[in-house]
Amino acid sequence: MDIERKSIEITEICRVEGHAAVTVNFEDGVIADVQLNVFEGARFFERIVLGHKYDEIAHITSRVCAICSTGHVVAALNSIEGIFGFVPDQRDLLHRELMHLGMVIESHATHICALALPDFLNVGDLMTLAGKHPAEFEIWKQLRSLGSTIQTIVGGRPFHPVNLHVGGLSSYPDKEQLLEMHKLLDENQENAMRLYSLLAGLDVSFGQGAAPVYSALIPAQDGYGYFGEVIKTSTNFQANVDEYRHYLNEKVVRYSHAKQSTFAGQPFMVGALARLYMFAERLRPTALALYEKSPLASKDHNTILNNLAQAIELVEAIDRAKVVIENLLANNPGDSNSKFIHQAATLEKKAGAKTGAVECPRGTLYHYYELDDSGKVIAADMITPSAQNTARIESDIRQLVAGLKEEQTDAIQAKLETLVRAYDPCNTCATHMVQVNHK
C-alpha cells in the first residue's frame, strides 16, 4: 500500500537572527517528523580561544553575538574568576549588573517591537510598522536608546564592551553619568508600561501546547536577577552549573548546524517565560503587579506569552537599574578612578576549570574554560540559550501544526513563524522571504 507523503517547508524564518528553516513531513495525513534546520554557517569560537590568555577570552567571545555581547562577557568573566577564586567587590558587581540590565532592556525592546509585534499588527516588516504604527515604533526607539546608552556608559560602547575585565572595570561612570542614566530610566518607565499593556491585549490563543520543562538559574541575589551558579527546573531538579554536561544532554542532529539539548530525555525551555514561571515572586512591586494580572500568573504555558514575559522583565529591569544606580550613588567615592590595575596585579593566576553562567534575554548561557599554569585556555565550551530551546521549538511546531491541519497553508505559515519568533531565537535576520510548499 502506497504511503501518501506531504510536507510543509518554510525555507527561511524571517525576523530572527541568522538563518533557519522549518520542515514538517506528513505520512498519510499524520505528522511524521519536524525539523528546525539552523543553517547559519558553523562558528568556531571554542577553537579560536585555545591558546589565548585568560584576560583575552571575554573580549573574544563577546563577538559570538552583538545584542547579547554583554552576557557573553559576564559568563566568561564568571568562569575565569571562578578558576582563580576571585570574588569581585560590590561596586564591580553592581556595575556588571547595570550593564547586563541595559542589555536586557535593549534586547527585549527590539524583539518585542521590531521582530514580534509586526505579527500581531498585521504588518510585514519594520518599515511598514514605522509608517502605520508610529507610536509603537517610537517606544522601540526610546527603549533601545536607553539600553544602548547604559551599555555605552558602563561598557565603553553599546556592543562588545571594552570596559569589563577579569578583576574589575578599567573605568567607572562618574556621578553625572549615573544621574543621566537614572533620568533616562525614569523617562522610559511609561514606555515600558505601555508596551506591556499593548501585549496584554493581543490574541495569543493559537500557541497553546503541552506544558514544558522550564529551566533557569536560581538568582544569587534576594530579588529577581540574572546571575547565579545553580540551575533549577520546573520539575524541582537542581544542580551546580559545573555539572551542565550531565543534565543538558547535548546531541548533534543530522539536518541542522545547531545541537539540541534535552532534560531527562525531554525538550525544555529557557528564557523569560521560564524565569517568571519559577521566580516571579521575586519581582519588584510594579512588575509583580503586572505579572499577577496576566495569564502567566495562572501558569499558562502558551509559548506566545514569552513576548509578554519579556515585557514584564523589561519593566522589572528599568526598576532594578534605578535601584542599582541609587546604590552606586550612595557609595560613590566621588571619582571615576579605576582600581582595575591593582586588582589585576593581585589576582592569583592558577590552572583549573570552571563553568560560568548567566541568564541572557533568551535564557541560560554557559561558558566553560580550562586554563593551564600560564593562564592560557586549553579547553572551552559554550552553550547558548537558543541551542537549548531548539528541541522544544520542534515539539511546539508539531503540536501547533496538528491543531491547525484544517487551515490554509498561508495561515499555518504565519502562525508557525509567530511561534518560532516568540522564542526570540538569537539570529536576527533582515530579510522577509519565506515560502510554504505542499508536495
Secondary structure as UniProt FT lines:
FT   STRAND          5..10
FT   STRAND          20..27
FT   TURN            28..29
FT   STRAND          30..38
FT   HELIX           45..48
FT   TURN            49..51
FT   HELIX           54..56
FT   HELIX           57..61
FT   HELIX           62..64
FT   TURN            67..68
FT   HELIX           69..84
FT   HELIX           90..109
FT   HELIX           110..116
FT   HELIX           117..120
FT   TURN            121..122
FT   HELIX           126..132
FT   HELIX           134..155
FT   STRAND          164..165
FT   TURN            166..167
FT   STRAND          168..169
FT   HELIX           175..200
FT   HELIX           205..207
FT   STRAND          213..217
FT   STRAND          230..233
FT   TURN            234..235
FT   STRAND          238..240
FT   HELIX           241..243
FT   HELIX           244..248
FT   TURN            254..255
FT   TURN            264..265
FT   STRAND          268..269
FT   HELIX           272..279
FT   HELIX           280..282
FT   HELIX           285..292
FT   HELIX           295..298
FT   HELIX           303..305
FT   HELIX           306..330
FT   HELIX           340..346
FT   STRAND          352..360
FT   TURN            361..362
FT   STRAND          363..371
FT   TURN            373..374
FT   STRAND          376..383
FT   HELIX           385..403
FT   TURN            404..406
FT   HELIX           409..422
FT   STRAND          436..438
//
